[in-house]
Amino acid sequence: MNMDEETEKAQPKDVVWHDHGLSRDDREKLLGQKGLLLWFTGLSGSGKSTIASAFQKRLFDEKRLVYILDGDNIRHGLNSDLGFTKEERSENIRRIGEVGKLFVDAGVITIAAFISPYRKDRQEVRDKLGERFVEVYVKCSLEECEKRDTKGLYRKARSGKIGDFTGVSAPYEEPENPEIEVDTAKLDVEQSVQLICDWLEKEGLWKDESAIHERTGEEE
Amino acid sequence: MNMDEETEKAQPKDVVWHDHGLSRDDREKLLGQKGLLLWFTGLSGSGKSTIASAFQKRLFDEKRLVYILDGDNIRHGLNSDLGFTKEERSENIRRIGEVGKLFVDAGVITIAAFISPYRKDRQEVRDKLGERFVEVYVKCSLEECEKRDTKGLYRKARSGKIGDFTGVSAPYEEPENPEIEVDTAKLDVEQSVQLICDWLEKEGLWKDESAIHERTGEEE
């Protein structure tokens, strides 16, 4: 048998998410916002990072606590042991989804910006997060991305210097029903950010007004 | 070759922690606190979860954003693929350290409550976090933990029903220079929490007064 106090503590019969007397709701009230995982998916060069960055700035200016998970802070750290086979890409996305779930539970507006080419992988993250998962398809044709090729990666992929490159030598499965679709061939960065903000507002996810009032009231 | 835009983007020559125009410092100012990883280590039954829970409540009452990582939310999610061999325990702790690093970067006061029996594993987390890592040794003799045996786990371990059990059939390596040592055979929960708070205050980590004033000033 291979068992331990940690598994034992976490048997299905017990409470799985032990809240230690504090819940996501408590943290959301403190922050005056709702924890969300905005999942940006799209081809390399589609504009995920640029829009994520501008969107983050917009939220921060409104005093929202927002955090970006992306290749920079994930592939060097948590997932530094993973490569780019289909299985490893799935495990990459699985772990990011789990981290996103923890961040959402903490009350943070979390942006995940990853190509995340497989529909099944994204669906599994959605299943974990429920209504707190917002898929943002950063849409841009392969032709346009390849024309931009700001990092010269498509050229390298075409010449065979990079293998398993999404759109060239590895598949990209478009989202079928994303909450938000941002077409970066048609919209500029500001318009793209506005589109996302409008959607959040429409869904009542942009701010938690009651919590803001509560917080302000307590501090006065 | 097995390479991708995400690896490419994250080559050592580039900035590893792309801040997207916002830094940890910005988030800490917004929250009025410093991101920290308080790492609770100790035997099963030593009191890690109880103290973590009470400490969290104390911080939350002071309007701090605090989050607990523990077996409940990690072993069922991110690390559900890991067992309890020495290698798997190390990978378990490595991933928790990486998640803790992300939380600290987000500005969150993060409590990790894991037996984490191996000194080397804890040291690696410390190396990643630098001065934002605070080791809290929740000290209690094996005899006392076994006497408490609130979950009946020691009894099961002694009878062979649980293998690889820390303190019984697997080692526990005591911290050599923890920032804080809480002896739960001598201190009650309230005293333990006070000891941790006093240490944070002494080190100037308890609150970021300048940030609080700034935030309050802006809201008035």
Contacts between the chains, C-beta under 8 A, distances in Angstrom:
chain1	res1	chain2	res2	distance
A	1	B	161	6.9
A	1	B	162	6.4
A	1	B	163	4.9
A	2	B	83	5.5
A	2	B	84	5.3
A	2	B	85	7.5
A	2	B	163	5.9
A	2	B	164	6.2
A	3	B	84	7.2
A	3	B	162	4.7
A	3	B	163	6.7
A	3	B	164	7.7
A	3	B	165	7.9
A	4	B	84	4.8
A	4	B	115	7.9
A	4	B	162	7.0
A	4	B	164	6.4
A	4	B	165	6.4
A	4	B	166	7.3
A	5	B	44	3.8
A	5	B	45	7.9
A	5	B	71	7.8
A	5	B	115	6.8
A	5	B	151	7.1
A	5	B	153	5.1
A	5	B	165	7.2
A	5	B	166	7.3
A	6	B	71	3.7
A	6	B	75	5.4
A	6	B	84	8.0
A	6	B	114	7.2
A	6	B	115	7.0
A	7	B	71	7.6
A	7	B	75	6.4
A	7	B	84	7.4
A	8	B	151	6.6
A	8	B	153	5.8
A	8	B	162	7.3
A	9	B	71	5.3
A	9	B	72	6.9
A	9	B	151	7.1
A	10	B	71	5.3
A	10	B	72	5.4
A	10	B	75	5.2
A	10	B	76	5.7
A	15	B	72	7.4
A	16	B	72	6.4
A	16	B	76	5.6
A	17	B	72	6.3
A	17	B	73	6.0
A	18	B	49	7.9
A	18	B	70	7.1
A	18	B	72	4.2
A	18	B	73	7.6
A	20	B	49	7.6
A	20	B	52	6.9
A	20	B	53	4.0
A	20	B	56	5.5
A	20	B	57	7.7
A	20	B	68	5.5
A	21	B	53	6.0
A	21	B	56	7.4
A	21	B	57	5.5
A	22	B	56	6.2
A	22	B	57	6.8
A	22	B	60	5.7
A	22	B	66	8.0
A	26	B	60	6.9
A	27	B	65	6.5
A	27	B	67	7.5
A	30	B	60	7.2
A	30	B	63	6.3
A	30	B	65	6.3
A	31	B	65	6.6
A	44	B	5	3.8
A	45	B	5	7.8
A	49	B	18	7.9
A	49	B	20	7.6
A	52	B	20	6.9
A	53	B	20	4.0
A	53	B	21	5.9
A	56	B	20	5.5
A	56	B	21	7.4
A	56	B	22	6.2
A	57	B	20	7.7
A	57	B	21	5.5
A	57	B	22	6.8
A	60	B	22	5.7
A	60	B	26	6.9
A	60	B	30	7.2
A	63	B	30	6.3
A	65	B	27	6.5
A	65	B	30	6.3
A	65	B	31	6.6
A	65	B	65	7.4
A	65	B	106	7.2
A	65	B	107	7.1
A	66	B	22	8.0
A	67	B	27	7.5
A	67	B	102	7.6
A	67	B	105	7.5
A	67	B	106	4.3
A	68	B	20	5.5
A	69	B	102	7.2
A	70	B	18	7.1
A	71	B	5	7.8
A	71	B	6	3.7
A	71	B	7	7.6
A	71	B	9	5.2
A	71	B	10	5.2
A	72	B	9	6.9
A	72	B	10	5.4
A	72	B	14	8.0
A	72	B	15	7.4
A	72	B	16	6.4
A	72	B	17	6.3
A	72	B	18	4.2
A	73	B	16	8.0
A	73	B	17	6.0
A	73	B	18	7.5
A	73	B	102	6.3
A	73	B	105	7.2
A	75	B	6	5.5
A	75	B	7	6.5
A	75	B	10	5.1
A	76	B	10	5.7
A	76	B	16	5.6
A	77	B	98	4.4
A	77	B	101	6.3
A	77	B	102	7.4
A	77	B	128	7.9
A	78	B	95	6.0
A	78	B	98	4.0
A	78	B	99	6.6
A	78	B	102	7.5
A	83	B	2	5.6
A	84	B	2	5.2
A	84	B	3	7.1
A	84	B	4	4.8
A	84	B	7	7.3
A	85	B	2	7.5
A	95	B	78	6.0
A	95	B	95	7.7
A	98	B	77	4.4
A	98	B	78	4.0
A	99	B	78	6.6
A	99	B	99	5.8
A	99	B	102	6.7
A	101	B	77	6.3
A	102	B	67	7.6
A	102	B	69	7.2
A	102	B	73	6.4
A	102	B	77	7.4
A	102	B	78	7.5
A	102	B	99	6.7
A	102	B	103	7.9
A	103	B	102	7.9
A	103	B	103	7.7
A	103	B	106	7.3
A	105	B	67	7.5
A	105	B	73	7.2
A	106	B	65	7.2
A	106	B	67	4.3
A	106	B	103	7.2
A	106	B	106	8.0
A	106	B	108	6.1
A	107	B	65	7.1
A	108	B	106	6.1
A	108	B	108	7.6
A	114	B	6	7.2
A	115	B	4	7.8
A	115	B	5	6.8
A	115	B	6	7.0
A	128	B	77	7.9
A	151	B	5	7.1
A	151	B	8	6.6
A	151	B	9	7.2
A	153	B	5	5.2
A	153	B	8	5.7
A	161	B	1	6.9
A	162	B	1	6.4
A	162	B	3	4.7
A	162	B	4	7.0
A	162	B	8	7.2
A	163	B	1	4.8
A	163	B	2	5.8
A	163	B	3	6.7
A	164	B	2	6.0
A	164	B	3	7.6
A	164	B	4	6.4
A	165	B	3	7.8
A	165	B	4	6.4
A	165	B	5	7.2
A	166	B	4	7.2
A	166	B	5	7.3
A	216	B	219	5.5
A	219	B	216	5.5
A	219	B	219	6.4
A	220	B	220	7.2
